Amino acid sequence: MDIFGPVLNGFGVVLEPTNLLYCLIGVVIGMLIGVLPGLGPAATIAILLPLTYGVEPVTAIIMLSGIFYGAQYGGTITSVLLRLPGEASSVVTVFDGYALARQGRAGTALGIAAIGSFFGGTVSIIGLTLLAPIVAGFALSFGPPEYTALAMLGILLVATVSNGSKIKSIIAASLGLLLATVGRDGFTGESRFTFGSLSLSDGLDFVPIAMGIFGLGEILYNLEERHNKVQAPAKVANVWPSRKDLKDSSGAIGRGSLLGFFLGILPGGGATIASLAAYAMEKKRAKNPERFGRGAVEGVAAPESANNAAATSSFIPLLTLGIPANATMAIIFGALLIQGVTPGPQLVQDNPELFWGVVNSMYIGNILLLIMSIPLVGVFVKILRIRAAILAPITVLITLIGVYTINNSIFDIWLVIAFGVVGYLMKKFGFEPGPLVLAFVLGSLLEENLRRSLLLFGGDTAGFVTRPISGVLLLLFVLVVLLPLIQKAFKKSRAGNAVDIAPQKEKETV
């Protein structure tokens, strides 16, 4: 497959002045959001969805993508200066980043994080450029049974691999699937769970749900958690890392980038798990692991490289298979649908300008991040002094006005408020909102392909197993379901063996 022509055309798209401007806006907003603890990229993208209605699809997705990967670096600043991660993926950076700041080396930590983020992001974009067309070409042979199995596996992986309680994640995913059934049945025309309301007859719209759960819910939760908490950030000096710091962190950056790329592709993987895995890997292979947590530059370099690499590679399953790998990808999936673009294997062939325009915008966005991140540290430090109680009412007002302008509907405002309360309660009681939104997005895809498959097989479910790809995907599904039981049995067996060996050793000693 010749990809050089479309790739070059993609650069032509992204270098148009409008697209460059929106790329810059997305990256700056992403960094700002990453700096402000609490309001993550998923919430920001959800709140800004109404603004994308009036612009071209490729321009809108370039901006939303910039917010996502820009936030990965922004979250580092508060982790290092305040010991307060702005993003979940920056939690692990707190350990060594803040320790370096207390030693007067905050600038070194931020500089290494910027370089690691740039390298990790760039490696992942190259991987995305090379791998995405191959995956999309393979997925062209997918039919309804394969998409049914893939959607089931995606929802299960996000519910079980993501952070937090697995049971709570599965409950949230089930609620998302239930919400996806609201409205008129696409096959029979029967109304489901509409309770006689005309507003619900076409089903629940994705935008009010995303804006409510991620936008309003996050704002309410953060107001309660961080009301009036404003700390004095550490002073920043010597932003440019020394040669020794660069040498010490180069291996960690390389390993973190590769690990983040592969973990970002997996459904449920994402930037948070990638950063945790990269940190654990560096600590395990270090000659002096006791340095970690006390200011090791590798402890900043590895997770920051990994989370940026994972953020970029998570676009592969979205753009090539139409399966979002995490909550933020689910919202970008919704943004593409709103723009009349269906993500999936046909996207590379049918809409190459959008596909390669978005992919290539990441090269430009990554360079912009590297250029702006270090000089703008002082500005971000000043923003950290703004109280959440001042920002929250403004954000709520923007959210409610934004959702109203989409359909001029008061009902949508009530939906945002209702799902805002749901999102707040989920956060308060430890339920991850990601599986709910992801299951809602994939619910209609799952139902439609499941029913088409059953029509194709004449109602015989054995047809799913006899097709090679859907059979393998369903086998993986079963293995993921059984994995906790297998691990439990393995641990029990090892514990039993240890008990049997201990008396034998005692006898030998006697």
N, C-alpha and C positions, 0 to 999 in steps of 0.2 A: 504493500500500500504506500503510495506516494504521499508523505505528510508534509514535505518541505514547502510545497506551494501553499496549502492552506495555512501552515504556520506563519509564513511570511505575510500572507493576506491578513492574518490575525493581528500582526504587528501594525499593519496599516490601519486596522480598525481602532486599536487602542491608542494610537498616536494622533487620532483626531482630537482637536482642541477640547471638544465637549467631554469626550471620554477621559482624557487626561485630567481635566478639572474634577470630574466626579471621582476618579481614582484618588486624587489628592484629598478631596473632601472625605471620602470613605476612610482613608488611612488616618487622617487627623481626628475624625470623630471616634474611630476605633481606639486610638491612643488615649484620647480624653476619657472615654468610657472605661478603658482598662485602668486608668489612674483613679477614677472615682470608685471606691469600694462598694460593691453591692450590685450596681446596675451593669450586668454583663452584656456581651454581644448579642445573645439571644433576645434579651429584653429590648435592647436598643434597636435591633433590626425589626422586631415586631412593632415597636412604636413608630418607626419610620416607614413602614410598609405603605401607608397612604401617599407618602411623598413620591413614591416610584410610579404612581399611576400615569402621570403626565409625561414621562420620559420614555425613550426607546428601551426595549428589553435589555439589550447588551449594556447600555449605560447604567441601568438600574442595578443589574447583577454585579457589574464592576464595582459600584459603590458599596453594595451590601457585602461583597467579598472582602473589600478593603477594610470594612468595619471589623469583620471577623478576625482576619489575621493581624490587623493593627492592634486589636485589644490584647492579643497575646503578649506583645511587648509592653504595652501600657501597664498591664497588671504587675509587671516586674518592679516598676518604680516604687509603688507603695509597699511591695514586699521587702524591698531593700531599705527604704528610708523610714518606714513606719512599723515594720513587722506586721503589716496588715495587707494580705493578698487582695488585689483588686479583682482577680480572676481565680477560679478554682484551679486552673492549670498552673498558677504561680504559687500555690501553697507551699510546695516543696522548696521553692527558691528562698523562702523566708529563712530556713535553717542557716545557710551559709551567707546569704546576701546580707541579712541584718547583722550577722556577726562581723562581716567585713566592714559594714557601715560603722559599727561601734569601735572598730580599730582605726577609724578615720579613712577607710578605703571604699567609701560608698561609690565614688566615681569609677574606681576600678571594677566594682561589681556591675555597675550599669553599663560600662564600656564593654566588658566581656559578654554581658547579656545581649547587647546590641549586635555584636559581631556574631555570636552564636545563633541568634535569631535570624540574621541575614543568611548565614551559611546554611542553617537547617532549612529555611524557607526555599533557598535557591536549589538545593539538592532535591527537595521534594517537588518543586515545579518541573525540574528536568525529568524526574521520574514520572510525573503526571503527563508531561508532553509525550514521553515514549510509551508509557503503559496504557494510557486511556484509550487510544485508537484500537489497540489489540483487544482489550476487554470488550469494547463496544462491538468490534467485529465478531467476537465469539458470541456475544449476547444476542446478535441478530437471529440466531437459531432458536431463541427462547420462544415458547408458546405459552398459552394460559396455564398449563400445569407447572411449568418451570417458574413462572412469576408467582404462582400461588405458594410454591415451596420456598421461594426466595423471600417473599414477604413474611411468611411465618417464621423463617429462620432469623430474618432481620429484627423482627419485633422481639423474639425470644432472646437474642443476643443483647439487644439494648437493655432489656429488662433484667437480665442476669449478670451481664458483665459490667454494667455501669456502677457508679458509687452508690453506697447506701444499702438498705435492706432489700434482699431479693424478693421477699414476699410482698413488701410494700410496692416495689417496682412492678411486679406482676399485677397487683391490684390496680395500680395506676394505668398500666397498659390495657387491662380489661375495660376500665372505665372509658379510655380513649376509643376502643373498638365499639363500645356501646353507643357513644356519642356519634360515631361515624354512621350508625344505622338510622339516625333520626332523619325523617323526611319521607318523600315518596320513593317507593321501591322502583328502581330503574328497569326491572324486568316485568313486574305485574302492575305497577301503578298504584299499588295499595299504600295508604299512609301508615307510617310507623312512628310511634312515640311523639306525635304532633299535638295530642291533647286538644284537637279541634282548632289549633292556631294556624292561621294562614301564613304567618311569618315563618313558621317552622316547616311548612309543606315542601319547600325546596331544600331542606336540610340546614344544618348549622354551617355558617360561613367560617372559613379557617381564620380570617384576620381578627374578628372579635375574640376568638378563643385564644389565639397567640398573644394579642395585646393585653387581654385580661390576665391570663395565667403568668406570662413572663413579664409584662410591663407593670400593670397595676399591682399584681400580687407581690412582685419583687419590691416595689416601692413601699408598700404597706409593711412588709416584713422588715425591710432595712430601717424604716422609721422606728420600729419598735426595738430593734437590736442595737442600733447605733445612734440613737437620738442624742444630739449635742456632744457626741464624742469627736473632738478634733484634737489630734496630738501634734506636737511640734516635730516636723520632720528633721532627720539628721542633715548636717551640712554636706554639700557635695563639692569635692575638689579632686584634682588629678583624674579627669574623666578618661583620658587615654591610658589603656593598660600598658604595663612595661613588657619588654621582650620576654622576660621570664614568665610573666603571667600568661602571655600568649602561647609560649612553649608548653607550659604546664596544662593549659586547657585545650590545646589543639586536638589531642586524642579524644578527649571527652566530647568535644563538639562533633567530630566525625562519627563516633559511635552513637551519640544521641540523635544525630540527624537520620542515620539509617534506621535505628530502632523506631524513631517517631514516624518515619515514612510508612513502615510496615504496619505499625499499630493503628495509624490513622485510617488505613483502608478498611480495617475490620469494623463491622457494625458494633457499636457500643464501646469501641476503643477510644478514639478521640484524644484531645490534647492533654487532658488531666491524667489519664492512665499512662500515656506516653512519658510525661514528665516524671511521674512516680517511678516507673520502670527504669528510666534512664538514670535517675539518682541512685536507685538501689543497685543497679549494675556497676556504676562507678565506685560506689562504696565497697562493694564486694570484691572488686578486682584491685583496689588500692593497696599499696604496700603498708601504708599507715592509715587504716580506716578511722582511727580515733580523731584524725584531723577534721573529718566531716562533722558539721554542726558547730565548728569553731572558726570558720572562715576559710574553707578550702575553695579556691576558684573553680575547681572541677564541679563542685556542688552547685554552682550557678550556671556554668557553661553547659553541662549535660542536659538538665531539665529545660533550659531555655531553647536550646537547639531542637530538642525533641518535641516540645509543644508547638513550635512554629512549623516543623516538618509535618506533624500530625494534622494540624489545622489545614494545611494545604492539601495533603494526600486524601483527606476525607471528602474532597470534591470528586474523587474517582468513582466511588459507588453511586454518588448522586447523579453525575453527568452521564455516566455510561450505562448504568443499570436502572436509574430512576429510584434507587433505594437510599434514603438519607441515613448516614452513619451515626448521627447524633442530633440533639435538639436544635442546634443552630442550623444544621443542614436541612432539618425538617422545615424550618421557617423559610430558608432560601428556596426549598422545593415549592412551598406555597407561593412565594414571590414569583417564581417562574410560571406556575399555573395561572396566577392572576394576569401575567403578561401574555397569556395564550401560548406559552411554550411548554411542551411536555418533555421533562428530562427522561433520558433513556437511550438505548443504543442507536435509535434513528437520529438523535440530535447531531451527532458528528457529521452525518451525511446530509441531513435536511437543512440544518442551520449551522454550517461551518463557521460563518462570521461570528455568531454569538459564542459558539464553543471555544474557538481559538482566540477570540477577542477577550473573553473572560480569563482563559488560561494565561495568555501573554500579559494581561494587565497585572498579573501577580509578579512578573519580573520587574515591571516598572514600580509597582507598589512597594516591593521589597527594597528596591534602591532608595525610594523616597523615605522609607522607614529608617534606613541606615543613616541617610543624610540628616534627617530631622531629629532623630531620637536623642542624640547626645546634646546638640545645641539647645533643644527645647526643654531640657530637664528643669531649668530654673523656672520656666513658665508653669510646668506641671506641679512643681513644689508649691507655688502660690495658689494654684487651683485646689490643692489639698486642704487649704484653710477654710474653704467654703463649707458651711454647715449643711448637713443633709436636710434639715428642716426648711432651708431656703430653697433648695433645688427641687424637693419633692412636689410641692404644690404646682410649680411651673411645669414639671414633667407630666403630672396627672392631667393638667389642663390641655397640654399638647396632645396627650393620648386621646382624650375624649373628643376634642375638636377633630383630630385626625380620623377617628373611626366614623364620626358623623359625616364627614365630607365624602366618604366613599359612596354611600347610597342615599345620603340625606335621610337617614333612618334613626329615629329615637330608639327603636327596638335594639339596634346594634349597640347603642350606648348602655342600655340595660344589660345586654349580654356581656359587655366588657366588665361592668361592675360585678355582675354575678360570678363570672369566671375569675375576676380579680380576687374576690373573697375565697373562691375555691383554691386559687394559687397560693394565697396567704396561708390558708389552713393547711395545705399540703406541705409548705415549707416549715410551718410551725410544728407539725407532727411528724416530720422526717420523711415525707413522701417526695421522691424526685419528680418534678413535673415533666421532665424530658420524655419518659416512656409514654405518658398520656398523649402528648402532642404528636409524637412519632406514630403511635398506634392509630391516632385519629387520621393522620395523613395517609398511612398505609392501609387503613381499614377499607376504604372504598376499592382500592386496587386489589386487596385480598379477596373481598367478597365478589367483585366482578369476575376475576379470573377463576375463582373457585367454582362459581356457578357455570361459567363457560366450559370449564374443564369437565364438570359433571355431565353437561349436555353432550360434550364431545365423546365421553366414555359411556354414554347411555346410563349414567347413574352408578357405574361400577368404579369404586374408589381404588381398586387394584391397578387401574391405569396409571396412577401417579407413580407407582413403584416400578412398573415395567419400562417406563421411559428413563434412559440412563441419567440425564442431568437432574431431572426432578427426583429420581430415586436416590442419587448421591446426596442431594440437598436435604431430603427427608431423613436419610441416614445420619447426616450431621445434626439435624434437629433432634433426633432421638438421643444421640450421644451427648449433646449439650444438656438435655433434660436429665439423663442418667449420670452425668459426670459427678455431681455432688455425692450420689449414693456410692459410686465407684471409689471416690476419694475416701469416703467414710469407711468403707469396707477395707480399703488398703491400709488406712491408719490403724484400724482395729487389729488387722492381721499383724502389722509391725509391732504394735504394743504387746500383743500376745506372744510373739517370738522373743521380745526383750525380756518378758517375765519368765519364759522357759529357760533362757540362756543364763539368767542371773543365778538360780540355784546350782546349775552345773559348775559355774565358776567358783562358787563358794565351796562345793565339794572338792574341786581340784585343789583349792588353796589349803583345805584341811588335810 
